[in-house]
Amino acid sequence: MIISLIGYMGSGKTTTGKDLAKALGYEFIDLDIYIEEKYQMTVSEIFETYGELGFRKREREALHEVLHNTNIVLSVGGGTPVYYDNIDVINKYSESIFLRVQLPQLVKRLENKKNSRPLIAHLPAEELTEFIAKHLFERNAYYQKAKYTISIVHQSSFEVLNEIMALIIK
């Protein structure tokens, strides 16, 4: 089984994914790290060198490669489900879970991590909320195509993990 975690940057996909993989005895794959290792460049360098479209093409190729594995928990980038037919491919080959986090919580999580996020690194602090709100509006239709949704409000990582386990283990 493959479990794919989707959601906006800062929604906790990597942290949750690592915990879930450990609990299930699965391998954890962060798609961005997979891409960095495959191309021997950071995501930021790929964006700078090839632009966002160049990155998205590489991301799609990597997604197809990873989804041919078994027993993995996959954390995809916040934009991955939005491009090409990626959300359909994710749903076809995996159990997809949307980690939904509300705007104020996302802004708070991302404020101090801007420099490591190519899409928001250039933004002044006062524009961050508006940018994220606009992005969420554009991306939510794709995120909501996930097979499952977990709304993360104030749960601990342990509680989120338990919710996911209850959904996927039947």
N, C-alpha and C positions, 0 to 999 in steps of 0.2 A: 504494500500500500504506500502511496505517496500522499502526504498532507501538505498543501500549499497555504501559506499564510499571506494574506494580502491586506493592504491598507495604506494609509498615508504615511509618509516618513514621520518617524517619532511615535508611531502607534504601538511599538513594542514587539514587532515581528521577530527581530533577531533574538531578543531576550527570551520571549515566549517559545520561539522555535528551538532554541538550545535546551530549554527545560523540557519541552515536549519530547524531543529526540532522546534525551537521556532517560526519561520515564518509560519510553517505548522500546528502548534499545535500538533505535534507528540512527542513521547517519544524519547530521544536520548540514544543510548546504545553504549558504547565503548567496543568492544569485550574483550580487555585486562582487563579492569576493571571488566567486568562480570566474567571473568575467575578467577581473584584475589578474588572476593567475593565468588564465588562458592567453590573454593578450600582453602580459608583462607590462601593464600600464595601470595607473589608478583610474578610477571612474572619472575623476576631475581631468586627468590628462587626456582620456579618450574624448571627453566633451570638448576640451580645448583644441585638440588636434582634428577631430572629425565632425564636431558639432553634435547637436542633440540627435539629429536623424542618423548620423553615423553610429552613435552610441546605441540607439534603439534597434538598428539592424543587427549589431553584434549581440545585443541583449536577447533578441528574438532567437537567434541561432543558438545561443547558450541555453535558453529556456527549453528548446526542443531537445537538446542533448541531455540535459538534466532529467527531463521527464521520462526518459527511457530507462531510468534506474528503478530500483524497488527499495522499499523500507527506508524511505528518506522523509525528513521534514524539510521543506523548502521555504525559505523566506525570499519573496520577490520584492524588487524595488517598488516604490510607491506609484511610479508611472507604468510599470510593466503591463498591468491588465488593460491599460488604455490604448496601447498601440497594436496595430495589425489585428489579428484575430487571437491575440494572446489570452484573453479571458476565456474564450471558447476552448482553446488548447489546454489551459490550466484545468478547466472543469472536466474536460474529456479524460484526462490522464491522472487526475488527483481529486482528493477530497479538499475542496477549497473553503477556507474560513476567512471571513472579513473581520478584522479587528477594528471595530468602530470606536473612535475616540472623538470627543467633542472638541470644537474649535479652541476654547480657552485653554484646555488641557494640552492640546497640541502646541499651541503658541508657547506655553510655559516650558514644555519639554524641548522645543527647538531653539529658543532664544539663545542659549549658551552653546549650541552646537552648529551655529550657522556656517562657520568656516569649513566644516567637514561635509557640507551639503551643497553641491554645485548649483542647484537651482535657487538657493536662497542666500548664498554667500555674499552676493553683491548688494543685498537689500539693506537699507537703513532700518533700524529697529522699529521706527514708527510705521513702516510699510509692511512689516512682516504679517500682521494679523489680516490685513486686506488681501495680501497675496495668497496666504493659506486658505482663506475663505473662498476666494475665487477658484483656486485649484480644487478644493473639496467639492464645490458646486459642479465643476466640469467632470470630475472623476467619480463622484458617487454613483452615477448610473452604472458604471463598470464594476465598481466594488460590490454593488448590491446584487450583481449577477452571481456572486459566490454562492455555493451550496448552503453555507451556514454563515450566520452573523453573530458575533459576540460584541455587545456594547460594553466597553470598558469605562467604568465611571470611577469607582474608588476601591475596586477589588485589589487584593494582593496578587502577586504573580502566582501564588499557590492556588488561589481561588479561580483565576483565569485558566490555569492548567486543568483544574478539576472540571470546569465547564466544557473545555475542549474534549477531554477524555470522555465525558458523558455523551457528547455528540457523536463521536467517532467509534466508540466501542459499544456495539449493540449485541 
